[in-house]
Amino acid sequence: MVELVFSILKDTLEQGEEVKMSGFGKFTVKEKNSRNGRNPVTGEAMTIEARRILTFKPSACLKERINS
């Protein structure tokens, strides 16, 4: 059952849709544009490629339970 839930979660996020779990939180995929950056070790300038990132925002219920 857990594997099925994770499979559905991954498939939905791959399609760029958000997943909202009542009482738990919301997973969303955001697009980040390419940008100029710097290698922290060498100081060399470089371009950071555009990419998609996964974000999670916990629900108020979850935050409350964690902090109480």
CHARMM-style PDB file with segment names, atoms N, HN, CA, C and O in Angstrom:
ATOM      1  N   MET     1       0.817  -1.185   0.000  1.00  0.00      PROA
ATOM      2  CA  MET     1       0.000   0.000   0.000  1.00  0.00      PROA
ATOM      3  C   MET     1       0.873   1.265   0.000  1.00  0.00      PROA
ATOM      4  O   MET     1       0.599   2.220  -0.727  1.00  0.00      PROA
ATOM      5  N   VAL     2       1.928   1.252   0.830  1.00  0.00      PROA
ATOM      6  HN  VAL     2       2.150   0.476   1.420  1.00  0.00      PROA
ATOM      7  CA  VAL     2       2.823   2.410   0.903  1.00  0.00      PROA
ATOM      8  C   VAL     2       3.512   2.626  -0.442  1.00  0.00      PROA
ATOM      9  O   VAL     2       3.629   3.759  -0.909  1.00  0.00      PROA
ATOM     10  N   GLU     3       3.966   1.540  -1.063  1.00  0.00      PROA
ATOM     11  HN  GLU     3       3.871   0.620  -0.684  1.00  0.00      PROA
ATOM     12  CA  GLU     3       4.618   1.644  -2.378  1.00  0.00      PROA
ATOM     13  C   GLU     3       3.670   2.238  -3.411  1.00  0.00      PROA
ATOM     14  O   GLU     3       4.091   3.032  -4.252  1.00  0.00      PROA
ATOM     15  N   LEU     4       2.394   1.862  -3.359  1.00  0.00      PROA
ATOM     16  HN  LEU     4       2.051   1.217  -2.676  1.00  0.00      PROA
ATOM     17  CA  LEU     4       1.397   2.393  -4.285  1.00  0.00      PROA
ATOM     18  C   LEU     4       1.215   3.893  -4.083  1.00  0.00      PROA
ATOM     19  O   LEU     4       1.138   4.644  -5.055  1.00  0.00      PROA
ATOM     20  N   VAL     5       1.146   4.332  -2.834  1.00  0.00      PROA
ATOM     21  HN  VAL     5       1.209   3.722  -2.044  1.00  0.00      PROA
ATOM     22  CA  VAL     5       0.992   5.758  -2.539  1.00  0.00      PROA
ATOM     23  C   VAL     5       2.196   6.543  -3.048  1.00  0.00      PROA
ATOM     24  O   VAL     5       2.033   7.596  -3.664  1.00  0.00      PROA
ATOM     25  N   PHE     6       3.401   6.040  -2.797  1.00  0.00      PROA
ATOM     26  HN  PHE     6       3.533   5.184  -2.296  1.00  0.00      PROA
ATOM     27  CA  PHE     6       4.599   6.727  -3.284  1.00  0.00      PROA
ATOM     28  C   PHE     6       4.668   6.742  -4.804  1.00  0.00      PROA
ATOM     29  O   PHE     6       5.124   7.722  -5.392  1.00  0.00      PROA
ATOM     30  N   SER     7       4.228   5.687  -5.437  1.00  0.00      PROA
ATOM     31  HN  SER     7       3.857   4.890  -4.960  1.00  0.00      PROA
ATOM     32  CA  SER     7       4.212   5.620  -6.896  1.00  0.00      PROA
ATOM     33  C   SER     7       3.273   6.682  -7.470  1.00  0.00      PROA
ATOM     34  O   SER     7       3.627   7.376  -8.424  1.00  0.00      PROA
ATOM     35  N   ILE     8       2.093   6.807  -6.898  1.00  0.00      PROA
ATOM     36  HN  ILE     8       1.806   6.244  -6.124  1.00  0.00      PROA
ATOM     37  CA  ILE     8       1.136   7.820  -7.348  1.00  0.00      PROA
ATOM     38  C   ILE     8       1.691   9.214  -7.097  1.00  0.00      PROA
ATOM     39  O   ILE     8       1.562  10.098  -7.944  1.00  0.00      PROA
ATOM     40  N   LEU     9       2.305   9.412  -5.942  1.00  0.00      PROA
ATOM     41  HN  LEU     9       2.410   8.694  -5.254  1.00  0.00      PROA
ATOM     42  CA  LEU     9       2.911  10.698  -5.592  1.00  0.00      PROA
ATOM     43  C   LEU     9       3.980  11.080  -6.612  1.00  0.00      PROA
ATOM     44  O   LEU     9       3.987  12.207  -7.107  1.00  0.00      PROA
ATOM     45  N   LYS    10       4.884  10.149  -6.930  1.00  0.00      PROA
ATOM     46  HN  LYS    10       4.878   9.234  -6.527  1.00  0.00      PROA
ATOM     47  CA  LYS    10       5.955  10.424  -7.904  1.00  0.00      PROA
ATOM     48  C   LYS    10       5.390  10.723  -9.283  1.00  0.00      PROA
ATOM     49  O   LYS    10       5.823  11.674  -9.934  1.00  0.00      PROA
ATOM     50  N   ASP    11       4.428   9.922  -9.739  1.00  0.00      PROA
ATOM     51  HN  ASP    11       4.076   9.150  -9.210  1.00  0.00      PROA
ATOM     52  CA  ASP    11       3.847  10.124 -11.074  1.00  0.00      PROA
ATOM     53  C   ASP    11       3.169  11.483 -11.185  1.00  0.00      PROA
ATOM     54  O   ASP    11       3.312  12.173 -12.194  1.00  0.00      PROA
ATOM     55  N   THR    12       2.437  11.863 -10.155  1.00  0.00      PROA
ATOM     56  HN  THR    12       2.321  11.302  -9.335  1.00  0.00      PROA
ATOM     57  CA  THR    12       1.737  13.150 -10.160  1.00  0.00      PROA
ATOM     58  C   THR    12       2.723  14.305 -10.181  1.00  0.00      PROA
ATOM     59  O   THR    12       2.530  15.264 -10.928  1.00  0.00      PROA
ATOM     60  N   LEU    13       3.779  14.234  -9.374  1.00  0.00      PROA
ATOM     61  HN  LEU    13       3.936  13.455  -8.767  1.00  0.00      PROA
ATOM     62  CA  LEU    13       4.773  15.300  -9.338  1.00  0.00      PROA
ATOM     63  C   LEU    13       5.575  15.372 -10.633  1.00  0.00      PROA
ATOM     64  O   LEU    13       5.948  16.466 -11.058  1.00  0.00      PROA
ATOM     65  N   GLU    14       5.849  14.237 -11.267  1.00  0.00      PROA
ATOM     66  HN  GLU    14       5.546  13.348 -10.922  1.00  0.00      PROA
ATOM     67  CA  GLU    14       6.562  14.233 -12.553  1.00  0.00      PROA
ATOM     68  C   GLU    14       5.767  14.981 -13.615  1.00  0.00      PROA
ATOM     69  O   GLU    14       6.353  15.577 -14.519  1.00  0.00      PROA
ATOM     70  N   GLN    15       4.444  14.959 -13.519  1.00  0.00      PROA
ATOM     71  HN  GLN    15       3.967  14.476 -12.784  1.00  0.00      PROA
ATOM     72  CA  GLN    15       3.585  15.654 -14.479  1.00  0.00      PROA
ATOM     73  C   GLN    15       3.468  17.145 -14.164  1.00  0.00      PROA
ATOM     74  O   GLN    15       2.817  17.889 -14.898  1.00  0.00      PROA
ATOM     75  N   GLY    16       4.102  17.580 -13.071  1.00  0.00      PROA
ATOM     76  HN  GLY    16       4.631  16.977 -12.475  1.00  0.00      PROA
ATOM     77  CA  GLY    16       4.099  18.990 -12.716  1.00  0.00      PROA
ATOM     78  C   GLY    16       2.902  19.420 -11.880  1.00  0.00      PROA
ATOM     79  O   GLY    16       2.713  20.613 -11.644  1.00  0.00      PROA
ATOM     80  N   GLU    17       2.105  18.481 -11.436  1.00  0.00      PROA
ATOM     81  HN  GLU    17       2.259  17.512 -11.627  1.00  0.00      PROA
ATOM     82  CA  GLU    17       0.940  18.809 -10.615  1.00  0.00      PROA
ATOM     83  C   GLU    17       1.333  18.826  -9.146  1.00  0.00      PROA
ATOM     84  O   GLU    17       2.327  18.217  -8.752  1.00  0.00      PROA
ATOM     85  N   GLU    18       0.547  19.528  -8.341  1.00  0.00      PROA
ATOM     86  HN  GLU    18      -0.261  20.023  -8.661  1.00  0.00      PROA
ATOM     87  CA  GLU    18       0.826  19.545  -6.909  1.00  0.00      PROA
ATOM     88  C   GLU    18       0.047  18.434  -6.219  1.00  0.00      PROA
ATOM     89  O   GLU    18      -0.990  17.984  -6.707  1.00  0.00      PROA
ATOM     90  N   VAL    19       0.569  17.999  -5.074  1.00  0.00      PROA
ATOM     91  HN  VAL    19       1.412  18.364  -4.678  1.00  0.00      PROA
ATOM     92  CA  VAL    19      -0.074  16.960  -4.273  1.00  0.00      PROA
ATOM     93  C   VAL    19      -0.341  17.534  -2.896  1.00  0.00      PROA
ATOM     94  O   VAL    19       0.583  17.942  -2.192  1.00  0.00      PROA
ATOM     95  N   LYS    20      -1.613  17.562  -2.516  1.00  0.00      PROA
ATOM     96  HN  LYS    20      -2.363  17.230  -3.088  1.00  0.00      PROA
ATOM     97  CA  LYS    20      -2.004  18.105  -1.225  1.00  0.00      PROA
ATOM     98  C   LYS    20      -2.558  16.968  -0.375  1.00  0.00      PROA
ATOM     99  O   LYS    20      -3.503  16.284  -0.769  1.00  0.00      PROA
ATOM    100  N   MET    21      -1.952  16.776   0.805  1.00  0.00      PROA
ATOM    101  HN  MET    21      -1.184  17.332   1.125  1.00  0.00      PROA
ATOM    102  CA  MET    21      -2.401  15.745   1.740  1.00  0.00      PROA
ATOM    103  C   MET    21      -2.991  16.443   2.956  1.00  0.00      PROA
ATOM    104  O   MET    21      -2.277  17.108   3.707  1.00  0.00      PROA
ATOM    105  N   SER    22      -4.279  16.291   3.144  1.00  0.00      PROA
ATOM    106  HN  SER    22      -4.859  15.751   2.534  1.00  0.00      PROA
ATOM    107  CA  SER    22      -4.981  16.957   4.227  1.00  0.00      PROA
ATOM    108  C   SER    22      -4.369  16.597   5.576  1.00  0.00      PROA
ATOM    109  O   SER    22      -4.185  15.421   5.891  1.00  0.00      PROA
ATOM    110  N   GLY    23      -4.057  17.610   6.361  1.00  0.00      PROA
ATOM    111  HN  GLY    23      -4.206  18.565   6.105  1.00  0.00      PROA
ATOM    112  CA  GLY    23      -3.484  17.400   7.682  1.00  0.00      PROA
ATOM    113  C   GLY    23      -1.996  17.106   7.678  1.00  0.00      PROA
ATOM    114  O   GLY    23      -1.398  16.943   8.742  1.00  0.00      PROA
ATOM    115  N   PHE    24      -1.380  17.035   6.487  1.00  0.00      PROA
ATOM    116  HN  PHE    24      -1.866  17.167   5.623  1.00  0.00      PROA
ATOM    117  CA  PHE    24       0.048  16.738   6.398  1.00  0.00      PROA
ATOM    118  C   PHE    24       0.807  17.867   5.717  1.00  0.00      PROA
ATOM    119  O   PHE    24       1.728  18.435   6.304  1.00  0.00      PROA
ATOM    120  N   GLY    25       0.428  18.200   4.471  1.00  0.00      PROA
ATOM    121  HN  GLY    25      -0.320  17.738   3.994  1.00  0.00      PROA
ATOM    122  CA  GLY    25       1.111  19.276   3.774  1.00  0.00      PROA
ATOM    123  C   GLY    25       0.914  19.214   2.279  1.00  0.00      PROA
ATOM    124  O   GLY    25       0.098  18.442   1.775  1.00  0.00      PROA
ATOM    125  N   LYS    26       1.680  20.047   1.564  1.00  0.00      PROA
ATOM    126  HN  LYS    26       2.343  20.674   1.972  1.00  0.00      PROA
ATOM    127  CA  LYS    26       1.551  20.160   0.114  1.00  0.00      PROA
ATOM    128  C   LYS    26       2.919  20.049  -0.552  1.00  0.00      PROA
ATOM    129  O   LYS    26       3.863  20.741  -0.170  1.00  0.00      PROA
ATOM    130  N   PHE    27       3.016  19.173  -1.550  1.00  0.00      PROA
ATOM    131  HN  PHE    27       2.249  18.610  -1.860  1.00  0.00      PROA
ATOM    132  CA  PHE    27       4.216  19.018  -2.368  1.00  0.00      PROA
ATOM    133  C   PHE    27       3.965  19.736  -3.687  1.00  0.00      PROA
ATOM    134  O   PHE    27       2.911  19.556  -4.298  1.00  0.00      PROA
ATOM    135  N   THR    28       4.918  20.544  -4.130  1.00  0.00      PROA
ATOM    136  HN  THR    28       5.774  20.690  -3.634  1.00  0.00      PROA
ATOM    137  CA  THR    28       4.811  21.212  -5.422  1.00  0.00      PROA
ATOM    138  C   THR    28       6.149  21.148  -6.146  1.00  0.00      PROA
ATOM    139  O   THR    28       7.205  21.036  -5.524  1.00  0.00      PROA
ATOM    140  N   VAL    29       6.085  21.220  -7.471  1.00  0.00      PROA
ATOM    141  HN  VAL    29       5.227  21.311  -7.977  1.00  0.00      PROA
ATOM    142  CA  VAL    29       7.280  21.263  -8.306  1.00  0.00      PROA
ATOM    143  C   VAL    29       7.400  22.681  -8.846  1.00  0.00      PROA
ATOM    144  O   VAL    29       6.452  23.212  -9.424  1.00  0.00      PROA
ATOM    145  N   LYS    30       8.568  23.295  -8.658  1.00  0.00      PROA
ATOM    146  HN  LYS    30       9.338  22.864  -8.189  1.00  0.00      PROA
ATOM    147  CA  LYS    30       8.802  24.653  -9.139  1.00  0.00      PROA
ATOM    148  C   LYS    30       9.907  24.638 -10.177  1.00  0.00      PROA
ATOM    149  O   LYS    30      10.825  23.820 -10.124  1.00  0.00      PROA
ATOM    150  N   GLU    31       9.800  25.564 -11.123  1.00  0.00      PROA
ATOM    151  HN  GLU    31       9.054  26.229 -11.166  1.00  0.00      PROA
ATOM    152  CA  GLU    31      10.812  25.728 -12.166  1.00  0.00      PROA
ATOM    153  C   GLU    31      11.807  26.796 -11.711  1.00  0.00      PROA
ATOM    154  O   GLU    31      11.406  27.885 -11.300  1.00  0.00      PROA
ATOM    155  N   LYS    32      13.089  26.489 -11.783  1.00  0.00      PROA
ATOM    156  HN  LYS    32      13.415  25.605 -12.117  1.00  0.00      PROA
ATOM    157  CA  LYS    32      14.125  27.480 -11.488  1.00  0.00      PROA
ATOM    158  C   LYS    32      14.856  27.791 -12.788  1.00  0.00      PROA
ATOM    159  O   LYS    32      15.256  26.881 -13.513  1.00  0.00      PROA
ATOM    160  N   ASN    33      15.027  29.055 -13.076  1.00  0.00      PROA
ATOM    161  HN  ASN    33      14.702  29.795 -12.486  1.00  0.00      PROA
ATOM    162  CA  ASN    33      15.729  29.486 -14.282  1.00  0.00      PROA
ATOM    163  C   ASN    33      17.233  29.298 -14.113  1.00  0.00      PROA
ATOM    164  O   ASN    33      17.737  29.195 -12.995  1.00  0.00      PROA
ATOM    165  N   SER    34      17.944  29.255 -15.243  1.00  0.00      PROA
ATOM    166  HN  SER    34      17.535  29.339 -16.152  1.00  0.00      PROA
ATOM    167  CA  SER    34      19.400  29.193 -15.160  1.00  0.00      PROA
ATOM    168  C   SER    34      19.901  30.539 -14.637  1.00  0.00      PROA
ATOM    169  O   SER    34      19.262  31.574 -14.825  1.00  0.00      PROA
ATOM    170  N   ARG    35      21.058  30.500 -13.978  1.00  0.00      PROA
ATOM    171  HN  ARG    35      21.578  29.659 -13.825  1.00  0.00      PROA
ATOM    172  CA  ARG    35      21.609  31.720 -13.404  1.00  0.00      PROA
ATOM    173  C   ARG    35      23.117  31.602 -13.292  1.00  0.00      PROA
ATOM    174  O   ARG    35      23.679  30.511 -13.387  1.00  0.00      PROA
ATOM    175  N   ASN    36      23.755  32.728 -13.093  1.00  0.00      PROA
ATOM    176  HN  ASN    36      23.299  33.614 -13.017  1.00  0.00      PROA
ATOM    177  CA  ASN    36      25.200  32.751 -12.903  1.00  0.00      PROA
ATOM    178  C   ASN    36      25.503  32.445 -11.445  1.00  0.00      PROA
ATOM    179  O   ASN    36      24.810  32.917 -10.544  1.00  0.00      PROA
ATOM    180  N   GLY    37      26.534  31.658 -11.224  1.00  0.00      PROA
ATOM    181  HN  GLY    37      27.097  31.275 -11.956  1.00  0.00      PROA
ATOM    182  CA  GLY    37      26.945  31.319  -9.870  1.00  0.00      PROA
ATOM    183  C   GLY    37      28.450  31.253  -9.789  1.00  0.00      PROA
ATOM    184  O   GLY    37      29.153  31.599 -10.739  1.00  0.00      PROA
ATOM    185  N   ARG    38      28.942  30.806  -8.649  1.00  0.00      PROA
ATOM    186  HN  ARG    38      28.371  30.525  -7.878  1.00  0.00      PROA
ATOM    187  CA  ARG    38      30.377  30.735  -8.433  1.00  0.00      PROA
ATOM    188  C   ARG    38      30.686  29.461  -7.662  1.00  0.00      PROA
ATOM    189  O   ARG    38      29.992  29.128  -6.701  1.00  0.00      PROA
ATOM    190  N   ASN    39      31.728  28.748  -8.082  1.00  0.00      PROA
ATOM    191  HN  ASN    39      32.291  29.019  -8.862  1.00  0.00      PROA
ATOM    192  CA  ASN    39      32.171  27.568  -7.368  1.00  0.00      PROA
ATOM    193  C   ASN    39      32.746  28.026  -6.025  1.00  0.00      PROA
ATOM    194  O   ASN    39      33.691  28.815  -6.006  1.00  0.00      PROA
ATOM    195  N   PRO    40      32.197  27.549  -4.900  1.00  0.00      PROA
ATOM    196  CA  PRO    40      32.663  28.040  -3.609  1.00  0.00      PROA
ATOM    197  C   PRO    40      34.099  27.629  -3.267  1.00  0.00      PROA
ATOM    198  O   PRO    40      34.749  28.291  -2.458  1.00  0.00      PROA
ATOM    199  N   VAL    41      34.591  26.569  -3.858  1.00  0.00      PROA
ATOM    200  HN  VAL    41      34.062  26.031  -4.515  1.00  0.00      PROA
ATOM    201  CA  VAL    41      35.944  26.102  -3.570  1.00  0.00      PROA
ATOM    202  C   VAL    41      36.980  26.883  -4.379  1.00  0.00      PROA
ATOM    203  O   VAL    41      37.964  27.379  -3.832  1.00  0.00      PROA
ATOM    204  N   THR    42      36.743  26.985  -5.699  1.00  0.00      PROA
ATOM    205  HN  THR    42      35.944  26.581  -6.144  1.00  0.00      PROA
ATOM    206  CA  THR    42      37.735  27.615  -6.576  1.00  0.00      PROA
ATOM    207  C   THR    42      37.449  29.080  -6.864  1.00  0.00      PROA
ATOM    208  O   THR    42      38.342  29.818  -7.282  1.00  0.00      PROA
ATOM    209  N   GLY    43      36.199  29.510  -6.641  1.00  0.00      PROA
ATOM    210  HN  GLY    43      35.474  28.911  -6.301  1.00  0.00      PROA
ATOM    211  CA  GLY    43      35.824  30.883  -6.961  1.00  0.00      PROA
ATOM    212  C   GLY    43      35.539  31.086  -8.433  1.00  0.00      PROA
ATOM    213  O   GLY    43      35.249  32.206  -8.853  1.00  0.00      PROA
ATOM    214  N   GLU    44      35.613  30.035  -9.222  1.00  0.00      PROA
ATOM    215  HN  GLU    44      35.848  29.125  -8.881  1.00  0.00      PROA
ATOM    216  CA  GLU    44      35.389  30.109 -10.663  1.00  0.00      PROA
ATOM    217  C   GLU    44      33.922  30.394 -10.974  1.00  0.00      PROA
ATOM    218  O   GLU    44      33.028  29.782 -10.389  1.00  0.00      PROA
ATOM    219  N   ALA    45      33.675  31.336 -11.908  1.00  0.00      PROA
ATOM    220  HN  ALA    45      34.401  31.832 -12.383  1.00  0.00      PROA
ATOM    221  CA  ALA    45      32.318  31.655 -12.340  1.00  0.00      PROA
ATOM    222  C   ALA    45      31.764  30.499 -13.161  1.00  0.00      PROA
ATOM    223  O   ALA    45      32.494  29.861 -13.920  1.00  0.00      PROA
ATOM    224  N   MET    46      30.471  30.232 -13.006  1.00  0.00      PROA
ATOM    225  HN  MET    46      29.878  30.750 -12.390  1.00  0.00      PROA
ATOM    226  CA  MET    46      29.849  29.139 -13.746  1.00  0.00      PROA
ATOM    227  C   MET    46      28.367  29.439 -13.920  1.00  0.00      PROA
ATOM    228  O   MET    46      27.812  30.307 -13.247  1.00  0.00      PROA
ATOM    229  N   THR    47      27.733  28.707 -14.835  1.00  0.00      PROA
ATOM    230  HN  THR    47      28.183  28.001 -15.382  1.00  0.00      PROA
ATOM    231  CA  THR    47      26.298  28.839 -15.051  1.00  0.00      PROA
ATOM    232  C   THR    47      25.598  27.667 -14.393  1.00  0.00      PROA
ATOM    233  O   THR    47      25.942  26.508 -14.627  1.00  0.00      PROA
ATOM    234  N   ILE    48      24.622  27.977 -13.577  1.00  0.00      PROA
ATOM    235  HN  ILE    48      24.342  28.918 -13.387  1.00  0.00      PROA
ATOM    236  CA  ILE    48      23.809  26.937 -12.944  1.00  0.00      PROA
ATOM    237  C   ILE    48      22.618  26.708 -13.855  1.00  0.00      PROA
ATOM    238  O   ILE    48      21.857  27.634 -14.134  1.00  0.00      PROA
ATOM    239  N   GLU    49      22.456  25.477 -14.318  1.00  0.00      PROA
ATOM    240  HN  GLU    49      23.075  24.725 -14.091  1.00  0.00      PROA
ATOM    241  CA  GLU    49      21.425  25.130 -15.298  1.00  0.00      PROA
ATOM    242  C   GLU    49      20.020  25.295 -14.735  1.00  0.00      PROA
ATOM    243  O   GLU    49      19.809  25.213 -13.526  1.00  0.00      PROA
ATOM    244  N   ALA    50      19.061  25.531 -15.632  1.00  0.00      PROA
ATOM    245  HN  ALA    50      19.233  25.598 -16.614  1.00  0.00      PROA
ATOM    246  CA  ALA    50      17.650  25.565 -15.251  1.00  0.00      PROA
ATOM    247  C   ALA    50      17.252  24.169 -14.796  1.00  0.00      PROA
ATOM    248  O   ALA    50      17.741  23.169 -15.322  1.00  0.00      PROA
ATOM    249  N   ARG    51      16.357  24.112 -13.808  1.00  0.00      PROA
ATOM    250  HN  ARG    51      15.960  24.924 -13.381  1.00  0.00      PROA
ATOM    251  CA  ARG    51      15.955  22.803 -13.299  1.00  0.00      PROA
ATOM    252  C   ARG    51      14.612  22.905 -12.604  1.00  0.00      PROA
ATOM    253  O   ARG    51      14.102  23.998 -12.356  1.00  0.00      PROA
ATOM    254  N   ARG    52      14.056  21.760 -12.296  1.00  0.00      PROA
ATOM    255  HN  ARG    52      14.470  20.872 -12.497  1.00  0.00      PROA
ATOM    256  CA  ARG    52      12.830  21.674 -11.530  1.00  0.00      PROA
ATOM    257  C   ARG    52      13.194  21.222 -10.117  1.00  0.00      PROA
ATOM    258  O   ARG    52      14.030  20.336  -9.940  1.00  0.00      PROA
ATOM    259  N   ILE    53      12.564  21.832  -9.116  1.00  0.00      PROA
ATOM    260  HN  ILE    53      11.885  22.552  -9.260  1.00  0.00      PROA
ATOM    261  CA  ILE    53      12.831  21.445  -7.733  1.00  0.00      PROA
ATOM    262  C   ILE    53      11.519  21.073  -7.048  1.00  0.00      PROA
ATOM    263  O   ILE    53      10.449  21.557  -7.417  1.00  0.00      PROA
ATOM    264  N   LEU    54      11.622  20.220  -6.060  1.00  0.00      PROA
ATOM    265  HN  LEU    54      12.492  19.827  -5.760  1.00  0.00      PROA
ATOM    266  CA  LEU    54      10.472  19.796  -5.280  1.00  0.00      PROA
ATOM    267  C   LEU    54      10.447  20.581  -3.976  1.00  0.00      PROA
ATOM    268  O   LEU    54      11.458  20.665  -3.280  1.00  0.00      PROA
ATOM    269  N   THR    55       9.296  21.155  -3.644  1.00  0.00      PROA
ATOM    270  HN  THR    55       8.474  21.087  -4.210  1.00  0.00      PROA
ATOM    271  CA  THR    55       9.148  21.865  -2.387  1.00  0.00      PROA
ATOM    272  C   THR    55       8.036  21.224  -1.572  1.00  0.00      PROA
ATOM    273  O   THR    55       7.116  20.623  -2.126  1.00  0.00      PROA
ATOM    274  N   PHE    56       8.127  21.357  -0.258  1.00  0.00      PROA
ATOM    275  HN  PHE    56       8.874  21.846   0.192  1.00  0.00      PROA
ATOM    276  CA  PHE    56       7.102  20.834   0.641  1.00  0.00      PROA
ATOM    277  C   PHE    56       6.742  21.912   1.637  1.00  0.00      PROA
ATOM    278  O   PHE    56       7.620  22.526   2.244  1.00  0.00      PROA
ATOM    279  N   LYS    57       5.461  22.141   1.806  1.00  0.00      PROA
ATOM    280  HN  LYS    57       4.748  21.642   1.313  1.00  0.00      PROA
ATOM    281  CA  LYS    57       4.984  23.097   2.806  1.00  0.00      PROA
ATOM    282  C   LYS    57       4.088  22.326   3.769  1.00  0.00      PROA
ATOM    283  O   LYS    57       3.025  21.846   3.375  1.00  0.00      PROA
ATOM    284  N   PRO    58       4.507  22.203   5.027  1.00  0.00      PROA
ATOM    285  CA  PRO    58       3.707  21.458   5.996  1.00  0.00      PROA
ATOM    286  C   PRO    58       2.408  22.199   6.328  1.00  0.00      PROA
ATOM    287  O   PRO    58       2.353  23.428   6.290  1.00  0.00      PROA
ATOM    288  N   SER    59       1.378  21.437   6.651  1.00  0.00      PROA
ATOM    289  HN  SER    59       1.423  20.438   6.681  1.00  0.00      PROA
ATOM    290  CA  SER    59       0.098  22.034   7.024  1.00  0.00      PROA
ATOM    291  C   SER    59       0.197  22.635   8.424  1.00  0.00      PROA
ATOM    292  O   SER    59       1.119  22.332   9.181  1.00  0.00      PROA
ATOM    293  N   ALA    60      -0.759  23.481   8.749  1.00  0.00      PROA
ATOM    294  HN  ALA    60      -1.508  23.727   8.134  1.00  0.00      PROA
ATOM    295  CA  ALA    60      -0.809  24.089  10.078  1.00  0.00      PROA
ATOM    296  C   ALA    60      -0.975  23.017  11.147  1.00  0.00      PROA
ATOM    297  O   ALA    60      -0.397  23.128  12.228  1.00  0.00      PROA
ATOM    298  N   CYS    61      -1.761  21.977  10.854  1.00  0.00      PROA
ATOM    299  HN  CYS    61      -2.230  21.887   9.976  1.00  0.00      PROA
ATOM    300  CA  CYS    61      -1.965  20.878  11.813  1.00  0.00      PROA
ATOM    301  C   CYS    61      -0.645  20.173  12.124  1.00  0.00      PROA
ATOM    302  O   CYS    61      -0.351  19.886  13.284  1.00  0.00      PROA
ATOM    303  N   LEU    62       0.142  19.895  11.097  1.00  0.00      PROA
ATOM    304  HN  LEU    62      -0.097  20.128  10.154  1.00  0.00      PROA
ATOM    305  CA  LEU    62       1.419  19.210  11.286  1.00  0.00      PROA
ATOM    306  C   LEU    62       2.383  20.084  12.077  1.00  0.00      PROA
ATOM    307  O   LEU    62       3.052  19.601  12.991  1.00  0.00      PROA
ATOM    308  N   LYS    63       2.459  21.368  11.731  1.00  0.00      PROA
ATOM    309  HN  LYS    63       1.916  21.760  10.988  1.00  0.00      PROA
ATOM    310  CA  LYS    63       3.345  22.291  12.458  1.00  0.00      PROA
ATOM    311  C   LYS    63       2.961  22.343  13.937  1.00  0.00      PROA
ATOM    312  O   LYS    63       3.823  22.321  14.816  1.00  0.00      PROA
ATOM    313  N   GLU    64       1.661  22.411  14.194  1.00  0.00      PROA
ATOM    314  HN  GLU    64       0.961  22.429  13.480  1.00  0.00      PROA
ATOM    315  CA  GLU    64       1.184  22.491  15.566  1.00  0.00      PROA
ATOM    316  C   GLU    64       1.555  21.241  16.367  1.00  0.00      PROA
ATOM    317  O   GLU    64       1.975  21.340  17.520  1.00  0.00      PROA
ATOM    318  N   ARG    65       1.399  20.071  15.755  1.00  0.00      PROA
ATOM    319  HN  ARG    65       1.058  19.990  14.818  1.00  0.00      PROA
ATOM    320  CA  ARG    65       1.707  18.824  16.453  1.00  0.00      PROA
ATOM    321  C   ARG    65       3.198  18.693  16.714  1.00  0.00      PROA
ATOM    322  O   ARG    65       3.601  18.184  17.760  1.00  0.00      PROA
ATOM    323  N   ILE    66       4.021  19.146  15.777  1.00  0.00      PROA
ATOM    324  HN  ILE    66       3.694  19.560  14.927  1.00  0.00      PROA
ATOM    325  CA  ILE    66       5.469  19.056  15.945  1.00  0.00      PROA
ATOM    326  C   ILE    66       5.944  19.992  17.060  1.00  0.00      PROA
ATOM    327  O   ILE    66       6.839  19.650  17.832  1.00  0.00      PROA
ATOM    328  N   ASN    67       5.337  21.164  17.130  1.00  0.00      PROA
ATOM    329  HN  ASN    67       4.610  21.442  16.502  1.00  0.00      PROA
ATOM    330  CA  ASN    67       5.793  22.187  18.081  1.00  0.00      PROA
ATOM    331  C   ASN    67       5.121  22.113  19.444  1.00  0.00      PROA
ATOM    332  O   ASN    67       5.405  22.943  20.308  1.00  0.00      PROA
ATOM    333  N   SER    68       4.242  21.147  19.662  1.00  0.00      PROA
ATOM    334  HN  SER    68       4.011  20.473  18.961  1.00  0.00      PROA
ATOM    335  CA  SER    68       3.591  21.080  20.974  1.00  0.00      PROA
ATOM    336  C   SER    68       4.103  19.914  21.798  1.00  0.00      PROA
ATOM    337  OT1 SER    68       3.659  19.715  22.928  1.00  0.00      PROA
TER     338      SER     68
END
